Amino acid sequence: IEKLSKGRKKKVILAITILVLLIGIIYITNSKAKYQVTSNIQIVKGKVSYSLADLNVLALKVQESENSETYNPTDEVPSGNYEVNMQNSYCTIPGDNIEHKDIPMEYKDGKVYIGIIQKGTKCYVFLDLVVKATEAILSNRTTEKGKDGFTEMDTIEHIDEKGRSILFSDEDDLGTTYYFRGKVKDNWVKFGQTNEGQDIWWRIIRINGNGSVRMIYTGTGNNAPTNDGYLNNNGTGSQIQTGAYNEYHNDNKYVGYMYGTQRTGSYNNETTLTTSYTQAHANNYDSDIKKILDNWYNNNLKTDYEKYIDSNAGFCNDRKIATMTRNYYGTKGYGKEQTAYASVDRLTDTNWNANTKHIPTFKCNRKDDTFTLPGATKLDGSDYGNHKLRANNGTGDNSPIGLITIDEAVFAGGYYFKPDNQSSNKEFYLYTGQYYWTISSYDFNISSNTGYARVFWISSLGYLNTSGVNDTWGIRPVINLKSNITFKSGRKGTIDSPYEIS
């Protein structure tokens, strides 16, 4: 009996000890949770998981569809492409009745992350759908097959029943391209910042055949859009600077974005002229305008934004010889041989007047004239372009930047000069009230003893024309955004809701 009694006593003592320990653990755990302040709460994919000691209530709302203003409540974190809408999302803290929108929130890999919060915080998190740039632009838009020729400038606002710009289609070297035309108000993009920290504004020219987005620079900060939303800043703020296409001008080679031989002598007295077409138009030396563009790119976009810029879409500096017969013009294309280039045939007649119908093209006649980055390929993987988009005569860093073509300007609504201002277009989206360069070759003309290489530009009145490469006009860079980047949801492409990378 004595032994049994002692055994029972041991069991009772052991049981009481275990009970005390359990009560202590529960108390300590509960107290710790009650007063916990966390630096990062992860809400996992699936059912929203949280402790009431960490959050009082979490309200999660998901955008119904792209561009929709409706957000549906859910108790599940969705999978797919979403981002936190910080403009709508907020948290409340007990006792202050203030909507705190400065608490960091992030959606990543099917999880929502909320920054530093305290006990009793209540957060309302709105999730926006994120869509690829091309889908954002094309989504719900009307598209139409473009014309096979244009007989006049275009000042019309081409819109559908929803008030969105209609996109027109054609073919380029990479596939089907969709372009804006006429008076446009919903092709604005805010992308990148200058080295002074100002936002950079662009206008979308078109979606290239490989899905990348081609854009032209139109200003920085508050200096870009006009109040009506259609036009650019009508001043020098719409360009990065003014400059010559090439300071030297008295050889056919100077119609090139790059050219074949080193320049010698003085700007108006080249002492060693090229002696063959191949020599003149080889891509060995940078034009002056290419140096300016490369420098601007390296100073403003390269470090932080190059990852978004497409490496396959190129820039066409068409140097194919024109085939139409014109007085005193031959087909040699070197030295001081009077020569017209292919773009001229598409815009003017044999007497150099605007032809009855412009027939522009998005395709480039020669691979050597298609400036691309090294390794550029078409969608089928085949080699594409001359791989010369590098600074310092092709020996420096990649510089995927160029200029608009004269053909793109025609597709956008421009027209070659006609008397009595019949082609002055102050309504289409490329008008800036400034003269600025295109990349397109015009001719080499013996108008003096020295002769002049000439390139197309867009005039301060909005018509298309040309001048000597050594003239000083505005420079508006053109870049291509990758096809797989995403834009912030709900953006409409207008000046008050521009497309922005998410």
TAZI-V828502 format. One record per pair of residues at least 24 apart in sequence whose ideal C-beta (glycine too) atoms are under 6 Angstrom apart, sorted by the first residue. I is the first residue (numbers start at 1). J is the second residue. D is the distance in whole Angstrom. If there is no record, write none. Layout:
I & J & D
I & J & D
//
This chain:
37 & 118 & 5
39 & 116 & 5
41 & 114 & 5
42 & 111 & 6
42 & 113 & 6
43 & 77 & 6
43 & 112 & 4
44 & 111 & 6
45 & 77 & 5
45 & 110 & 4
48 & 75 & 5
55 & 121 & 6
56 & 120 & 5
56 & 122 & 5
57 & 122 & 5
58 & 123 & 6
59 & 124 & 5
60 & 125 & 5
61 & 126 & 5
62 & 127 & 5
63 & 128 & 5
63 & 129 & 5
66 & 129 & 5
66 & 131 & 5
66 & 489 & 6
67 & 490 & 6
71 & 126 & 6
77 & 112 & 6
79 & 110 & 5
81 & 130 & 4
82 & 107 & 5
82 & 127 & 4
83 & 107 & 5
83 & 128 & 6
83 & 130 & 5
83 & 502 & 5
85 & 126 & 4
85 & 128 & 5
88 & 126 & 4
89 & 125 & 5
89 & 126 & 5
90 & 124 & 6
91 & 121 & 5
91 & 123 & 4
92 & 122 & 5
93 & 121 & 6
94 & 120 & 4
128 & 489 & 4
129 & 489 & 5
130 & 486 & 5
130 & 489 & 6
130 & 502 & 5
132 & 486 & 6
133 & 213 & 5
133 & 485 & 5
133 & 487 & 5
134 & 207 & 6
134 & 211 & 5
134 & 483 & 6
136 & 487 & 4
141 & 167 & 6
142 & 166 & 5
143 & 167 & 5
143 & 169 & 6
144 & 168 & 5
145 & 169 & 6
146 & 170 & 5
149 & 357 & 4
149 & 359 & 5
150 & 358 & 5
151 & 357 & 5
153 & 413 & 6
153 & 415 & 4
153 & 423 & 5
153 & 425 & 4
154 & 181 & 6
154 & 182 & 4
154 & 413 & 3
154 & 428 & 6
155 & 427 & 4
156 & 182 & 5
157 & 183 & 4
158 & 182 & 5
170 & 362 & 6
172 & 209 & 5
172 & 362 & 4
172 & 363 & 6
173 & 363 & 5
174 & 208 & 6
174 & 209 & 3
174 & 210 & 4
174 & 378 & 6
175 & 209 & 3
176 & 209 & 6
177 & 206 & 5
177 & 208 & 6
177 & 209 & 5
177 & 362 & 5
178 & 207 & 5
179 & 206 & 4
179 & 411 & 5
181 & 412 & 6
181 & 413 & 5
182 & 413 & 5
182 & 428 & 6
183 & 230 & 6
183 & 427 & 5
184 & 429 & 4
185 & 229 & 4
185 & 230 & 5
185 & 494 & 6
186 & 492 & 6
186 & 493 & 4
186 & 494 & 5
187 & 493 & 6
188 & 493 & 6
188 & 495 & 5
188 & 498 & 4
189 & 215 & 6
189 & 498 & 6
189 & 499 & 5
190 & 498 & 4
190 & 500 & 5
192 & 301 & 5
192 & 305 & 5
194 & 220 & 6
194 & 300 & 5
195 & 299 & 5
195 & 300 & 6
203 & 429 & 6
205 & 408 & 6
208 & 313 & 5
210 & 312 & 6
210 & 379 & 6
211 & 483 & 3
212 & 310 & 4
212 & 313 & 5
212 & 480 & 4
212 & 482 & 6
212 & 483 & 5
213 & 481 & 4
214 & 480 & 5
216 & 404 & 6
216 & 476 & 5
216 & 478 & 5
217 & 476 & 5
217 & 477 & 5
225 & 495 & 4
229 & 494 & 6
229 & 495 & 5
232 & 432 & 5
234 & 433 & 4
238 & 432 & 4
239 & 436 & 6
239 & 474 & 4
239 & 475 & 5
239 & 476 & 5
240 & 296 & 5
240 & 475 & 5
241 & 475 & 6
242 & 472 & 5
242 & 474 & 5
243 & 292 & 5
243 & 475 & 6
244 & 288 & 5
244 & 470 & 5
244 & 472 & 6
245 & 289 & 5
245 & 437 & 6
245 & 455 & 5
245 & 469 & 4
246 & 287 & 5
246 & 288 & 5
246 & 469 & 4
247 & 288 & 5
247 & 470 & 6
249 & 452 & 5
249 & 453 & 5
249 & 468 & 5
249 & 469 & 5
249 & 470 & 4
250 & 450 & 4
250 & 451 & 5
252 & 280 & 5
252 & 333 & 5
252 & 334 & 5
252 & 339 & 6
252 & 444 & 4
253 & 280 & 4
254 & 453 & 4
254 & 469 & 5
255 & 441 & 4
255 & 453 & 5
255 & 455 & 6
256 & 281 & 6
257 & 287 & 5
257 & 290 & 6
257 & 317 & 4
257 & 439 & 6
258 & 283 & 4
258 & 286 & 6
258 & 388 & 6
259 & 285 & 6
260 & 284 & 5
268 & 450 & 5
273 & 335 & 4
274 & 334 & 4
274 & 335 & 5
276 & 334 & 5
277 & 333 & 4
277 & 334 & 5
280 & 334 & 4
281 & 319 & 5
283 & 386 & 6
283 & 388 & 5
285 & 393 & 5
286 & 393 & 5
292 & 475 & 6
293 & 401 & 5
293 & 477 & 6
294 & 391 & 4
294 & 399 & 4
297 & 399 & 5
297 & 401 & 5
308 & 481 & 6
308 & 482 & 6
308 & 485 & 5
309 & 400 & 5
309 & 479 & 6
310 & 480 & 4
310 & 482 & 5
311 & 373 & 4
312 & 376 & 5
313 & 480 & 4
314 & 370 & 4
314 & 371 & 5
314 & 372 & 4
314 & 385 & 4
315 & 371 & 5
315 & 402 & 3
315 & 439 & 6
316 & 364 & 4
316 & 369 & 6
316 & 370 & 6
316 & 405 & 6
317 & 369 & 5
317 & 439 & 5
318 & 342 & 5
318 & 343 & 6
318 & 365 & 5
318 & 369 & 5
319 & 369 & 5
319 & 441 & 5
320 & 365 & 4
320 & 366 & 6
324 & 350 & 6
326 & 350 & 5
336 & 451 & 5
338 & 446 & 5
339 & 444 & 5
340 & 443 & 4
341 & 441 & 4
343 & 406 & 5
343 & 440 & 5
347 & 416 & 4
354 & 416 & 4
354 & 418 & 5
358 & 410 & 5
360 & 407 & 4
360 & 410 & 4
360 & 411 & 6
361 & 407 & 6
373 & 398 & 5
373 & 400 & 6
401 & 477 & 5
401 & 479 & 6
402 & 439 & 6
402 & 478 & 5
403 & 437 & 6
403 & 438 & 6
403 & 439 & 4
403 & 478 & 6
404 & 438 & 5
404 & 478 & 5
405 & 438 & 6
405 & 439 & 6
405 & 440 & 5
406 & 438 & 5
406 & 440 & 4
406 & 456 & 4
409 & 458 & 6
409 & 464 & 6
414 & 464 & 5
416 & 464 & 5
417 & 463 & 5
417 & 465 & 4
423 & 463 & 4
424 & 461 & 4
424 & 462 & 5
424 & 463 & 5
425 & 462 & 4
426 & 462 & 5
431 & 462 & 4
433 & 460 & 6
434 & 460 & 6
434 & 474 & 5
435 & 459 & 6
435 & 460 & 5
435 & 473 & 4
436 & 473 & 6
436 & 474 & 3
436 & 476 & 5
437 & 473 & 5
442 & 466 & 4
//
